[in-house]
Amino acid sequence: MNFFRNEGYVFTSLVMGHTHRIGEYTIGNTTIYEQGTCSETSKQSYLDGKLVNSQKEGFLYLCQDDNGKVIRDKSRLVVLD
């Protein structure tokens, strides 16, 4: 979040990929989403399986209005495992 702000971007939502975690966090006026992974974590070979237990399968269903503002009551994180 700080990287993008330091580059001059203005936003109130940020979706993070490649973390293989699921979560939603609010920092100030910005909501950060970790969307999980759509891959089968049990078949991943990150560090010989050392990260498999902490990864989460899932995705973010994100709805926005015509101006790009997130519609929070229609958006949701979906956990698959």
C-alpha positions in Angstrom: 0.0 0.0 0.0 2.8 2.4 0.9 4.6 1.7 -2.3 1.6 2.7 -4.4 0.9 5.8 -2.3 4.6 6.9 -2.6 4.2 6.6 -6.4 1.3 9.0 -6.3 -1.7 6.6 -6.7 -4.9 7.6 -4.9 -7.2 4.7 -3.9 -9.4 3.3 -1.2 -9.1 -0.4 -2.0 -6.2 -2.7 -2.8 -6.4 -6.3 -3.9 -3.2 -8.3 -3.3 -2.4 -11.4 -5.3 0.3 -14.1 -4.9 0.1 -14.1 -1.1 -1.9 -17.3 -1.1 -3.7 -16.0 2.0 -7.2 -14.8 2.5 -8.0 -11.7 4.5 -9.6 -8.3 4.6 -8.0 -5.4 6.5 -8.8 -1.7 6.8 -6.0 0.7 7.4 -7.2 4.3 7.6 -9.5 4.8 4.7 -8.1 1.9 2.6 -9.3 -1.7 2.6 -6.8 -4.3 1.6 -7.9 -7.7 0.3 -5.8 -10.8 0.1 -7.6 -13.0 -2.4 -6.1 -16.5 -1.8 -5.1 -18.8 -4.6 -7.2 -20.7 -7.2 -4.6 -23.5 -7.4 -4.6 -26.7 -5.4 -2.3 -25.9 -2.5 -1.6 -29.5 -1.7 0.0 -29.9 -5.1 2.3 -26.9 -4.7 6.0 -27.5 -4.1 7.0 -24.3 -2.4 10.0 -25.1 -0.2 9.1 -28.8 -0.2 5.7 -28.2 1.3 6.7 -26.0 4.2 4.2 -23.3 3.1 1.3 -25.6 2.2 -0.4 -25.5 5.5 -0.5 -21.7 5.7 -1.8 -21.2 2.1 -5.6 -20.8 1.5 -7.5 -21.6 -1.6 -10.1 -19.0 -2.6 -10.9 -15.9 -4.5 -12.4 -12.4 -4.2 -15.7 -11.6 -5.8 -15.4 -7.8 -6.1 -18.2 -5.6 -7.2 -17.8 -1.9 -8.2 -20.2 0.8 -9.2 -19.9 2.8 -12.5 -17.3 5.0 -10.9 -15.1 2.1 -9.7 -16.0 2.4 -6.1 -16.2 -1.0 -4.3 -19.7 -2.1 -3.3 -18.8 -3.7 0.0 -22.2 -5.4 0.7 -22.0 -7.2 -2.6 -18.3 -8.1 -2.6 -17.0 -11.1 -0.7 -14.0 -13.3 -0.1 -14.7 -16.9 -0.9 -12.7 -19.6 0.9 -12.4 -22.9 -0.9 -10.4 -25.0 1.7 
